[in-house]
Amino acid sequence: MDIIKRYKIKRYEDNYIDDIEDCIVVEYLFTIYIDNEEFITLICTPTSLRSLVIGFLHSEGIIKSMNDISSIEVYDNDGYVKVNLRDRKLLDEKINQKRAITTGCGKGSIYYKALDEVSENKNNKEKDRYIDYKNIMSLINKFNNKSDIFFKTGGVHSVGISDFNEILFFEEDIGRHNALDKIIGRCLEEKIDVNNKVILTSGRITSEIILKCAKLNINHIVSRSAATDKAIELARKLNLSVIGFARNTKMNIYNE
Amino acid sequence: MDIIKRYKIKRYEDNYIDDIEDCIVVEYLFTIYIDNEEFITLICTPTSLRSLVIGFLHSEGIIKSMNDISSIEVYDNDGYVKVNLRDRKLLDEKINQKRAITTGCGKGSIYYKALDEVSENKNNKEKDRYIDYKNIMSLINKFNNKSDIFFKTGGVHSVGISDFNEILFFEEDIGRHNALDKIIGRCLEEKIDVNNKVILTSGRITSEIILKCAKLNINHIVSRSAATDKAIELARKLNLSVIGFARNTKMNIYNE
């Protein structure tokens, strides 16, 4: 699958126009079938598609772990994936709930009931570590310099997960939600213990991003972009640490 | 309605941590009821909500003009709007079509059949003007310096429409699709002739952005961000001029 294509375009600079070849990010339509029924089409970057599907299903509350999936077959050349569930109970519940279309690049349909579920799990949870901000600064700067596709095309978001030392997984996507779902999917596939891990993201932190992380029990989120009011309030309620605008030597600590 | 809220946060810089007050962008849930049934909840910035709804319904192919709406009542303090349609035919068609969750910040559910409809309208359309790139450069720089909410919070996208001289309307939203829909809504409300107009946007140009503009018969799009491969191919097919990475003295001309 191509992730980047080369196009002949024109570049304008100071009144001159040149013919050049430029790297353009690919937009890929990827349809998820669940139990042989079409569920949704995601618009994404065609990498880590298996992780994307798993993470998406988790973020949407359709699965809680890999055990809830009986099979998953990705047909990447044909733009679809077939998922079979062991139990449709969660799916059927979700279908009957309200849908909210999201602020997110690449993903929609967060089901707001999720908030109640997450709150119940998290309310009494204790923070799993003291944050070393100097270390966070060096991590995010490492992260900010890591995106190949971004440097070539300027058209993707990145998300990584770190154990506060190394960046364990790193994913890119034209949608910031997709990139996070790819990471969530990889954590589920590889049964990563998310305690003492931090999510690093290029994208803005909205309430849906907080919810997705909280569902996986990730307690730390660092972004190089802004956070919204609802994200901050949710993070304070759920006891997640949230840092934004983390670049070079500065960052904003929205919740410790 | 507050668009920005002030929060007490901490700022880290070079190993020092200060208590500061920061401006945070508000995330607002806004539910659209059509003919007394709940249709969808948008996550948006609470400005120009009437324009947002009108633009959204147009972008989704549920209305073609203001004539298709018999009434619209915005209850902004309660987070909802009631729309009544003169004719549910388009809505019922759409509900039965496939949904694609979008790459977009703030909006989903582009119905891909839209592409065929738009193609039919546009295939033989002639370009309405010769592009003066130097003028475009000065317009986008004016546009890039216009966003108050962005300067305060760093958390919004902006979209404007221009007659190649002035920026006629300017809208901001946490979702790049919402910001465009607000502009589309205003054009419909004020019956703006979109010939010889150009859309200016801070957000990436994906195929859905092209489709939304094409549906309104807007032929020129300039962004300060990237375009995807599908956006470029669609623009070339539909004869829209598309410029990306327009900043300071440079821009990429993806389609003339």
Interface residues (C-beta under 8 A of the other chain):
Chain A: K5 Y7 I9 K10 R11 Y12 E13 D14 N15 I17 D22 I24 V25 V26 E27 L29 E38 I40 T41 L42 I43 C44 K98 R99 A100 I101 T102 T103 G104 C105 G106 K107 G108 S109 Y112 Y133 K134 M137 T153 G154 G155 I174 G175 R204 T206 S207 E208 S225 A226 A227 T228 D229 K230 A231 I232 I243 F245 T249 K250 M251 N252 I253 Y254 E256
Chain B: K5 Y7 I9 K10 R11 Y12 E13 D14 N15 I17 D22 I24 V25 V26 E27 L29 E38 I40 T41 L42 I43 C44 K98 R99 A100 I101 T102 T103 G104 C105 G106 K107 G108 S109 Y112 Y133 K134 M137 T153 G154 G155 I174 G175 R204 T206 S207 E208 S225 A226 A227 T228 D229 K230 A231 I232 I243 F245 T249 K250 M251 N252 I253 Y254 E256
